[in-house]
Amino acid sequence: MNRMDSRVPIKHCGHPTSDARSLPVANATPDSIISRRQLLQQAGGGAGSLALAALMAGESSAARPFHAPQNTHFKPRAKRVIWLFMHGGPSHVDLFDPKKALDEYAGQPVPESFGAVMTRRDVARNPLMPAVKPYKRFGDSGLPVSTMLPEIGSCADDLCVIRSMHGDSVNHPQSVYQMNTGSILTGRPSFGSWLAYGLGTENQNMPAFVVLPDPRGGIKGGPPAWGSGFLPAAYQGITIRPGEHPILDLKPQPGVKAGEQLETLKLIQDFNHIYARQQPHDDELEARIASYELAFRMQTEAPELVDISEETDATHKMYGLHQPHTSDFGRRCLLARRMIERGVRFVQVYSGDTGGWDAHRHVINNHGQNCRETDLPVAGLIRDLKQRGLLEDTLVIWAGEFGRMPMSEQGNGRDHNPWGFCSWLAGAGVHGGRAIGATDDIGLRAAVDKVPVKNFHATILHLMGINHTQLTYYHNGLEKRLTGPSDAEIVEEVISG
């Protein structure tokens, strides 16, 4: 089927409409046969579309590099983001949201006043369960953090914990999509893709959006979580791995000399550019051209990027690289710091394989292991950014797709809970040592200053200097945006505190 994706000039970070990536025009099929939908769309545009296309023929997306740096709507607090994604659903009531009522009513059914019907379980068989480990107040602020996370706890004065997050799905894939793209449906651009589209990268030899997946297995929902959706393909996340081959198939094959490869790529690009001039509105071709050019530039920069041997022994210890249980996640956190130093705009680091933090049984074992793997590396990242002066304009996010229920499942586990959970922010001028919002007394639902995912996204964009209502992309007859068609609100307490 021939894809029809006509567009008009967009509101893109305050730029004039002449910076549009493409204009309303039909994509002709090779045999000049068009569909009914295409015929109606072309006829609807009429002579006006032809005149506009003629006037602005030179102003397609090829007018500037895909990832060229862009201006913001206002002065940003954050120039870059590192998102630590805890895949599987970390338990807020066991980590950052202590509840005295869970200790008081442990072993008892959920009171009807808490809307137990939402739990999808027979509450008589799934009584309330207290936190699996005690909490401790850390830092000058006295912010309570689970003793399973003592290193992160030592950074408490830098953490702004949002205790009233709220999502819309109890299932992993849909919740992963919502946290990453703003929608429970697949096919939407991810947060990193929107940032890459809106702000570009500060280093043309590196992508604007990089993903560091957990090497033990994929996330539920898969790569669409960092896909570009209806944005041009050039804005999807680029996966980079530690080790000798950070990007698969990046290096030339054995026996292929650099000069031979350059000539081959030049010939391919010449053909691509010839075709692109004939089809100036084919964004997939433009993305392919851009990806070839970026891949060639990355051949020299990426190997150096992932070579952490130049880092000091003290830095290695800070991230836990000398310890087998922290070395993997620690290496990826260190790579994230090295990437943002080199101009990458958005880095997402995943913790957790297909199961990850999904503790339906034995919360203490599951979270105990995941906390041991991530606690020191996360704290090391914050400390390292701080000592290098990077935390001032780097936003660090810790969040998963949802939290977990306050009642037990299978005796010692917890089920999914999208109606109330935690995330936290650090850096970028966000005042730390505090908690914003609250769940109810048992941690079942967000109850005070509820923060839907769209508000969370709008707030992060605001910290990046972007008005979320003005970062739009025209697609299928609508101006699309990350925060969706309904009104999203900035979490003012994050911004003003």
Buried (B, 14 or more C-beta within 10 A) or exposed (E): EEEBBBBBBBBBBBBEEEBBBBBBBBBBEEEEEBEEEBEEBBEEBEEEBEEBBEEBEEBBBBEEBBBEBBEBBEEBBBBBBBBBBBBBBBBBBBBBBBBEBBEEBEEEBBBEEBEBEBBEBEBEEBBBBBBBBEBBEBBEBEBBBBEBBBBBBBBBBBBBBBBBBBBBBBBBBBBBBBBBBBBBEBEBBBBBBBBBBBBBBBBBBBBBBBBBBBEEEBBBBEBBBBBBBBBBBBBBBBBBBBEEBBBEEBBBEEEEEEEEBEEEBEEEBEEBEEEBEEEBBBBEBBBBBBBBBBBBBBBEEBBEBBEBEEBEEEBBBBBBBEBEBBBBBBBBBBBBBBBBBBBBBBBBBBBBBBBBBBBBBBBBEBBBBBBBBBBBBBBBBBBBBBEEEBBBBBBBBBBBBBBBBBBBBEEBBBBBBBBBBBBBBBBBBBBBBBBBBBBBBBBBBBBEBBBBBBBBBBBBBBBBBBBBBBBBBBBEEEBBBBBBEEEBEBBEBBBEB
